[in-house]
Amino acid sequence: MARSKKLDARIEECVRQEQELQFETFSNDEALELGLAIVERARREGLSVAVDIERHDQQLFHHALEGTAVDNDEWIRRKKRLVNRVFSSSYHFTLNLEFKGETLRERGLDEALYAASGGSFPIRIRNAGVIGTITVSGLPHEQDHALVVESVRDFLAR
C-alpha cells in the first residue's frame, strides 16, 4: 500500500508539472535558448547528458556533452516517440505502467521503438496541445526528468 501511495503521489506531481509547464509560443529561437540553458545547467552540475528538442518532428536542438554515447541518442528517439504517442511525459507514462503492473508490450507498444523511461517532456502550447518534445538522456530516468522539468520551469519564469 505504501508503494502505491508513493507512486500515486509521483503520478500526481507529473500531472501538475504538465499542467504548469505550458508555453504560450515555441519558436526555433526559444528552442535554442532552452537547449543551451539545459546544457549549461548540466555542465554546472557536472552531468553527462544528451539534449534534444523537436517541434512537429523537426529537430530544433541537439547536443551531446562529453561522456555520452550513441546509445543516448537511441534512448532519446525512443523516449520522444513515446511522448508523441501518449501526449504526456515519458516519466508520467512509465510511472503509470509501474502503478498498473503493465509493460509497454502489454500496452501494444514495441520496446524497440518506445522507451518506458523518464526524460522526455511534452512541449505543450496552452489551449492548443502538444507540438513537440524536450528530451534528456544520460542519467537515471528520474534525474533526466527532473533536469528537463527544472530547466523548463526556469525558462518559463524568465
C-alpha positions in Angstrom: 0.0 0.0 0.0 2.8 2.4 0.8 4.3 1.8 -2.6 1.0 2.6 -4.3 0.7 5.8 -2.3 4.2 6.8 -3.2 3.6 6.1 -6.9 0.3 7.8 -6.8 2.0 11.0 -5.4 4.6 10.9 -8.1 2.0 10.5 -10.8 0.0 13.4 -9.4 3.2 15.5 -9.4 3.7 14.7 -13.1 0.1 15.8 -13.8 0.8 19.1 -12.0 4.0 19.6 -13.9 2.3 19.0 -17.3 -0.4 21.5 -16.4 2.0 24.1 -15.1 4.8 23.9 -17.7 3.0 25.0 -20.8 4.2 27.5 -23.4 2.4 30.4 -25.0 4.6 30.0 -28.1 7.6 27.9 -29.0 9.9 29.3 -31.7 13.1 28.0 -33.1 15.0 30.7 -31.2 13.2 29.6 -28.0 14.3 26.0 -28.7 17.9 27.2 -29.0 17.7 29.2 -25.8 16.1 26.4 -23.8 18.5 23.8 -25.2 21.5 25.9 -24.3 20.1 26.5 -20.8 19.8 22.8 -20.2 23.3 22.2 -21.5 24.7 25.0 -19.3 22.8 23.6 -16.2 24.2 20.1 -17.0 27.7 21.5 -17.3 27.4 23.4 -14.0 26.2 20.2 -12.2 28.9 18.0 -13.9 26.3 15.9 -15.8 27.0 13.9 -18.9 23.8 14.1 -20.9 22.5 14.4 -24.5 19.7 17.0 -25.0 17.2 17.1 -27.8 14.4 19.5 -28.7 11.9 18.9 -31.5 8.8 20.6 -32.8 6.4 18.7 -35.2 9.1 16.1 -35.8 11.7 18.7 -36.8 14.8 18.6 -34.6 15.5 22.2 -33.5 18.3 21.5 -31.0 20.6 18.5 -30.2 23.8 18.5 -28.2 25.7 15.6 -26.6 28.0 16.5 -23.7 31.3 14.7 -23.1 30.7 11.3 -21.6 27.6 10.4 -23.7 27.4 7.9 -26.5 25.3 6.9 -29.5 23.1 4.9 -27.1 21.9 8.1 -25.5 20.6 9.2 -29.0 18.7 5.9 -29.3 17.2 6.4 -25.8 16.2 10.0 -26.9 14.4 8.6 -30.0 12.5 6.0 -28.1 11.5 8.4 -25.2 10.3 11.2 -27.5 8.4 8.7 -29.7 6.5 7.7 -26.5 5.7 11.3 -25.6 4.5 11.9 -29.2 2.3 8.9 -28.9 0.8 9.4 -25.4 1.0 13.3 -25.1 2.4 13.1 -21.5 5.9 13.0 -20.1 7.7 9.7 -20.6 8.2 9.6 -16.8 4.5 10.0 -16.2 3.7 7.2 -18.6 6.4 5.0 -17.0 5.0 5.6 -13.5 1.5 4.7 -14.7 2.8 1.4 -16.2 4.5 0.6 -12.9 1.4 1.5 -10.9 -0.8 -0.7 -13.0 1.8 -3.5 -13.2 1.9 -3.3 -17.0 4.6 -3.4 -19.6 5.0 -1.5 -22.9 4.3 -4.7 -24.8 1.0 -5.2 -22.8 0.0 -1.7 -23.9 0.7 -2.6 -27.6 4.0 -0.7 -27.8 7.2 -2.2 -29.3 10.1 -1.9 -26.8 12.5 -1.4 -29.8 10.6 1.7 -30.7 9.4 3.1 -27.4 11.1 3.5 -24.0 9.4 3.3 -20.7 11.9 5.7 -19.1 11.7 9.3 -17.9 13.5 12.2 -19.5 11.2 13.3 -22.3 8.7 16.1 -21.6 5.9 17.4 -24.0 6.1 20.9 -25.4 2.5 21.9 -24.8 1.1 25.1 -26.2 -1.5 26.5 -23.8 -5.0 25.9 -25.2 -3.6 24.1 -28.2 -1.8 20.9 -27.3 1.4 19.0 -27.7 3.6 20.2 -30.5 7.0 18.6 -29.6 9.4 17.2 -27.0 12.3 18.2 -24.8 14.4 15.1 -24.1 17.4 14.4 -22.0 19.3 11.1 -21.7 22.3 10.1 -19.7 21.2 10.0 -16.1 18.9 7.7 -14.1 15.5 8.3 -15.6 14.1 10.2 -12.6 17.0 12.6 -12.8 16.6 13.0 -16.6 13.0 14.0 -16.0 14.0 16.4 -13.1 16.6 18.1 -15.3 14.1 18.8 -18.0 11.4 20.0 -15.6 13.6 22.3 -13.6 15.1 23.8 -16.8 11.6 24.3 -18.4 10.3 25.9 -15.1 13.3 28.3 -15.0 12.9 29.1 -18.7 9.2 29.9 -18.4 9.8 32.0 -15.3 12.2 34.4 -17.1 
